[in-house]
Amino acid sequence: MNSPACKYSQLGYWEWTLEKQDVWNNLFVPPEQLSSPVFVNACVIDDRRVLLDSNWACYPDSESVLGFVQYIFLPTVFYYAMNPETDHLVTPIVSTPEFLELIQKTDTPHRLAMSGFVYELCAVWKHTGQKQWDALLRFCTRFNQYWKEQGFLFCLNMFSGAEEVASYLKELVWCEELFEEEFGYSFQQLDELCQRFEEEPFAKHLLLHWLNTRVGTLE
């Protein structure tokens, strides 16, 4: 359960950050600090409670994303699943051991899976660099597959750069005419925006705004 001495692995850092900014949308750090950008699409779909919440954010590296998933995303979506009377998302500010204890006390049929996902994510901190990123992607695959089979859908997608996001979206909506009608960009315009993302601060904000307002959920 122990994590390395990294600010993103500390509950206090995320508690302080939540008071200062929205960690779900837009750029997590100023544009000039995005040397190795990681895009995150976090989504919750629940037809029974009429909830659709999809957010795009851009983080500076895999460690920052790992901290977001451990201290923000998982507590938010698991708390929602454990409390069927609520119709909105709440982020409990608790340590990982406290959160695991909370999961074990609930009567949700997903408690074993939830605990397993928390332990699996904690183990990702043991890796660094590319190994950490690969472990995060494997976690997302298993996480998404499990919840896809349940009554509501929690989905977490990650991309290592703007061009990877663009490639994924173009594969998802392979017809360029339909893509432009749906999202307001041609393939070429999106490619140009992704190229500008690497060099222009304003383009970084523009791409995240487009993802949140026009693309939304990938499901």
N, C-alpha and C positions, 0 to 999 in steps of 0.2 A: 504493500500500500504506500510505501514511502516514495516520494517524488524528488527529483533533483532540485537543487537550490536555484530555481528559475522563477522569476516573478510571475510568469503565467501559470505556474503550478501551485500558487498560493491563493487560498480563498479570500484573504484580505485584499489582494490586488483587484479581484473581480468585484468585490463588494464596493470598493472605492470607485472603480471604473463605472459601475452601474449608476452611481450618483452623478457622474459627470457627462455620460454620453449614452447614445443608443448603440448597443453592441450588435444588434441584429441587422442593421441597414448601413449602406454606404461604406466609406473608408474608415477602417479602425484606427489608422494613424495618418498623419499628414502625407500628401502625395510623394514628397521627396524621400520618405522613409520606406516606400514600397519597392525595395530592390528585388525581392523574390515573391511577388504577390501570389496569394492563395485565395481563390474565390470559393465562397461557401453559399449554397442554397439550402436553407432550413425550412421545412414545410410541415404543416399539420393540416390534415383534411379529416373532418368528422361529419358525415352527413347526418347522423342522428342528432347531434347538437348544433347543426348548421354552422360549422366553423371551418373557414378556409383562411389559413394564415401562411403566407409564403414570403420569405425575406432573402435578399441577396446582400452579402457583405464581402469586403476584401480585406484580408489580414496579411501581415508582413511576412509570416513564415509558418511552418507546420507546428511549432511549439505554441504559438499564439492561438492557432485554431484548436489544438489539443486542449488548451486551457478553457477555451470557449465551450467546447463540447462537454467537458467534464463538469464545469461549474455553472454553466448557463443552460445549454441545450438539454442535456439529459434530465437535470432536476425539473426543468419547465415541462417537458413533455410527459415525464413519468408522473409528476404531481397531477397533471391533467388526467392521466389514465387512472390514477388511484382515487380520484374524486369525481365520480360521475355526475354529481349535482352541479358542478361548476360549468359555465358556458363560455369561459374566457381563460386565457393563459396567464399563469402566475409563476414567477421565478422565486422559489424558496432559497434563501441564503443560508446554506448549511454546509458543514464539512462533509467530505466523502464518507467517513465512518458513520456520521450521524445520519446521512442520507440512506446508507445501506441498512441501518437499524430501522429507519422509517419504512423502508420497502418491506422488510421482513415482518413488520407489524400489520401491514395492510392485508386485506382479504382479496385483493385482485388476483385473478388467475395468472397474471403475467409476472408475479413477483420473482420467480426463479429466473426467468429470462432477463428481467430487469437487473437483478443482482449480477448475473453473468456478464451482461453488457458493461456494467460499471467496472467489474474486475478486469475484463478484457481491455477496457480503455486505459485503466491505471497501468497496465503492463506495457502499454505503448511508450510510456515515459522512459523505459529502459533503453529504447533505441534512439538514434540520432540521425540527422541527415536524411538520405534517401530511404534508409531502412524504416525510419519513423514515418515517413510519408507513405511508404508502401503498406505499413501496418495500419495506418489511418484509413487508407482506401479499402483494405480488407474488412476493417471494422464496419465501414459504411455499407459495404455489400451485404454482410450478414445482418446488420441492423435493419436495412431497408427491406430485405427479403422477409424477415420475421414479421414486421409490422404490416407488410403488404397483404399478409394472409389473415389479418385481424379485422375487427369491425371498424377500426379507424386507422388512418395512415399517418405514420411519422416517417419523414423522408429526409435524408441528409446526403447532399451531393457536394463533391469538392473537385476543384480544377486548378492545376498549376499554371496559371497564366491566362491572359485574355484570349489568346488564339485557341487554346484548348476549349474554352467556353464556346467560342464561335463555331468551332468544328463540331462540337456536340450538338449545338442548336441546329446547324445545317443538316446534320444527319437525322435529327428528330423530325424536322419539317423539311424534307428533301426537295420539295417543289418550291422553286424560288418565287414564283408568282404568289403562291399561298403564303410563303414566308414574309414577303414584303407587305401583303395585305394584312397579315396578322400582327407583325411587329414593327412595321413602318420603315424598315431598312431593306435594301437589296443586299445580296451576298457581298457585292463589292463595297458597298457603303459600310457594312459591318467590318469587313477586313480592314478598311482604311481607318475606322475608329479604333480597332485593336492595335494597329500600328502606331497611331497617335497616342494611345494609352501609355506606351513605353516612354514617351518623351514629353508629353504635355500634361501638366497638372490638371487643367480644366477637363481634358479628355477622360481622365480617371473618374472625375465626378460625373461626367456625362454618361459614361458607360454604366456605372452603377445605378444612376437614375433611370436609364433605359431598362435595365434588367428588372428593377423593382416595379416600374410603372407599366411596362409593356409585355415583359416576358412572364414574370411571376413564377408560378409553379411549373415544374418539369413533368408533373404526373398527369 
